Amino acid sequence: MQRHFDDELAELKTEILRMGAMVEDAIFKSVEALKSLNVADAKRLIVDDKLIDELELKIEEKSLDLLALQQPMAVDLRFIAMTMKITTELERMADLAVDIAQRVLDLAGKPLLKPLIDIPKLTVVAQNMMKDAISAFINKDADLAGKVILMDPQADDLRNAIQQELIYDYMAKNSETATRAVPLLLVSRHLERICDHATNIAEDVIYLCSAQVVKHHPEKLKGQG
């Protein structure tokens, strides 16, 4: 009986990793479509989002089955409960990738306002935070989770730099640039929100590992990194 339960938990971990990989790919592809203003790729990404939604439901159903049939205790119970929470965070990240793809459609037929420099940098930060947050969860690695949380200010700084440049160097000087600047402003916000969801996962991992609440208290993590 325990062997079967352990196999079910291992399968759950595999599905979480698969969902994480799908979300990471969606984030990457959404920004690649933005770089080239590839409408076809953006539309394909929007359609493919249903695959992530389906996987979220599959993981949720498996988690509920394990809770109902196996009645896990202590660590296993917390792991399964957190799995359900993390799939919700991942699904929201996927929705934000779709939002980026929607911005590509908004910009269709218009040249990019400027070469994209900080948006790709923010994309890399978002992908790394998401990957490390999932890895921290799977491996119960509180130290790695702490590093994810400490990366969030870098994401905020990049978002702020993008927004300041678009607002003060373009929109304030020429209001006609707004139709091309606003979608990029929104993209920076979408990417920063992805980082926020990764931070949420990392905070939960630290609580899972040590029962330490670090939400809104990043000073508790000083000394890491």
C-alpha positions in Angstrom: 0.0 0.0 0.0 2.8 2.4 0.9 4.7 1.5 -2.2 1.7 2.4 -4.3 1.3 5.7 -2.5 5.0 6.5 -3.0 4.6 5.8 -6.7 1.5 8.1 -6.9 3.5 10.9 -5.2 6.4 10.4 -7.6 4.0 10.7 -10.5 2.5 13.9 -9.0 6.0 15.4 -8.9 6.6 14.4 -12.6 3.4 16.1 -13.6 4.3 19.3 -11.7 7.7 19.3 -13.5 5.9 18.8 -16.8 3.5 21.7 -16.2 6.4 23.9 -15.1 8.3 23.1 -18.4 5.2 23.9 -20.4 4.7 27.2 -18.6 8.4 28.1 -19.1 8.1 27.3 -22.8 5.0 29.5 -23.1 6.8 32.4 -21.4 9.7 32.1 -23.8 7.6 31.7 -26.9 5.4 34.7 -26.0 8.4 37.0 -25.9 9.9 35.5 -29.0 6.6 36.2 -30.8 6.8 39.8 -29.4 10.4 40.3 -30.7 9.4 39.4 -34.2 5.8 40.5 -34.0 4.8 37.0 -35.2 1.0 37.0 -35.1 0.7 33.3 -36.1 3.0 32.2 -33.2 1.1 34.4 -30.8 -2.3 32.9 -31.8 -0.9 29.4 -31.6 0.3 30.0 -28.1 -3.1 31.4 -27.1 -4.8 28.2 -28.4 -2.2 25.9 -26.8 -2.9 27.4 -23.4 -5.8 24.9 -23.0 -3.2 22.1 -22.8 -1.8 23.7 -19.6 -5.3 24.2 -18.3 -6.1 20.5 -18.8 -2.9 19.4 -17.1 -3.8 21.7 -14.1 -7.1 19.9 -13.8 -5.4 16.5 -14.1 -3.0 17.3 -11.2 -5.8 18.7 -9.1 -7.9 15.6 -9.6 -5.0 13.3 -8.7 -4.2 15.4 -5.6 -7.8 15.2 -4.5 -7.9 11.4 -5.1 -4.8 11.0 -3.0 -6.2 13.1 -0.2 -9.5 11.2 -0.2 -8.2 7.6 -0.7 -4.8 7.6 1.1 -5.5 10.1 3.9 -1.9 11.1 4.1 -0.4 12.5 7.2 2.1 15.3 8.1 4.7 16.0 5.4 2.8 14.1 2.6 -0.4 15.9 3.4 1.3 19.3 3.2 3.1 18.3 0.0 -0.2 17.3 -1.7 -2.0 20.4 -0.5 0.8 22.6 -1.7 0.8 20.9 -5.1 -2.7 22.1 -5.6 -1.7 25.6 -4.7 1.4 25.6 -6.9 -0.6 24.4 -10.0 -2.8 27.4 -9.5 0.3 29.7 -9.5 1.6 28.0 -12.6 -1.7 28.3 -14.4 -1.7 32.0 -13.7 1.8 32.3 -15.1 0.6 30.6 -18.2 -2.3 33.1 -18.4 0.2 35.9 -18.2 2.1 34.4 -21.1 -1.2 34.4 -23.0 -1.6 38.1 -22.1 1.9 38.8 -23.6 0.7 37.0 -26.8 -2.4 39.2 -26.8 -0.1 42.3 -26.7 1.5 40.9 -29.9 -1.9 41.0 -31.6 -2.3 44.5 -30.3 0.9 45.5 -32.0 0.1 43.7 -35.3 0.9 45.8 -38.3 2.9 48.4 -36.3 6.7 48.4 -36.1 8.2 48.0 -32.6 8.7 51.3 -30.9 12.3 50.4 -30.0 14.7 47.5 -29.9 13.8 45.2 -27.0 16.6 45.1 -24.4 15.3 45.0 -20.9 12.2 43.0 -21.7 14.3 39.9 -22.8 16.4 40.4 -19.6 13.2 40.4 -17.5 12.0 37.3 -19.3 15.2 35.4 -18.4 14.7 36.5 -14.7 11.1 35.3 -14.8 12.0 31.9 -16.4 14.9 31.3 -13.9 12.7 32.3 -10.9 9.9 29.9 -12.0 12.3 27.0 -12.7 14.1 27.4 -9.4 10.9 27.8 -7.4 9.6 24.5 -8.9 12.9 22.8 -8.2 12.9 24.1 -4.7 9.4 22.6 -4.2 10.2 19.2 -5.7 13.5 18.9 -3.7 12.2 20.6 -0.5 15.1 23.1 -0.9 14.5 26.1 1.4 17.9 27.7 0.5 17.0 27.7 -3.2 13.6 29.0 -2.4 15.2 31.9 -0.5 17.4 32.7 -3.5 14.2 32.9 -5.7 12.7 35.4 -3.3 15.8 37.5 -3.3 15.7 37.7 -7.1 12.4 39.5 -7.0 13.8 43.0 -6.5 15.8 42.5 -9.7 12.6 41.9 -11.6 11.0 45.0 -10.0 14.0 47.1 -11.1 13.9 45.9 -14.7 10.1 46.5 -14.9 10.6 50.0 -13.5 13.4 50.7 -16.0 11.2 49.6 -18.9 8.3 51.7 -17.7 10.4 54.8 -17.1 12.0 54.6 -20.5 8.7 54.1 -22.3 6.9 56.8 -20.4 9.5 59.6 -20.2 11.6 58.9 -23.4 8.7 58.2 -25.7 5.1 58.9 -24.5 5.9 62.1 -22.7 7.7 63.5 -25.7 5.3 62.3 -28.4 1.8 61.1 -27.4 1.4 59.4 -30.8 3.8 56.7 -29.6 1.3 55.6 -26.9 -0.4 52.9 -29.1 3.0 51.2 -29.4 4.3 52.0 -25.9 1.4 50.8 -23.9 1.5 47.2 -25.0 5.2 47.1 -24.0 4.3 48.6 -20.7 1.8 45.9 -20.1 4.3 43.2 -21.2 6.7 44.4 -18.5 3.9 44.2 -16.0 2.9 40.7 -17.1 6.5 39.5 -16.7 6.9 41.1 -13.3 3.7 39.3 -12.2 5.1 36.0 -13.3 8.0 36.7 -11.0 5.5 37.5 -8.2 3.9 34.1 -8.7 7.3 32.4 -8.5 8.0 34.3 -5.3 4.7 33.0 -3.9 5.8 29.4 -4.6 9.2 30.0 -3.0 7.6 31.5 0.1 5.3 28.4 0.4 8.3 26.1 0.0 10.1 27.8 2.9 7.0 27.4 5.1 6.8 23.7 4.0 10.4 23.1 5.0 10.7 25.1 8.2 7.3 26.5 9.1 8.9 30.0 8.7 6.7 32.7 7.3 8.7 35.0 5.1 5.9 36.6 3.1 6.3 40.4 3.4 9.4 39.8 5.5 12.4 39.3 3.0 14.7 40.6 5.7 14.5 37.1 7.2 16.4 35.9 4.2 19.4 38.2 4.5 22.6 36.4 4.3 21.4 34.0 1.6 22.5 34.3 -2.0 
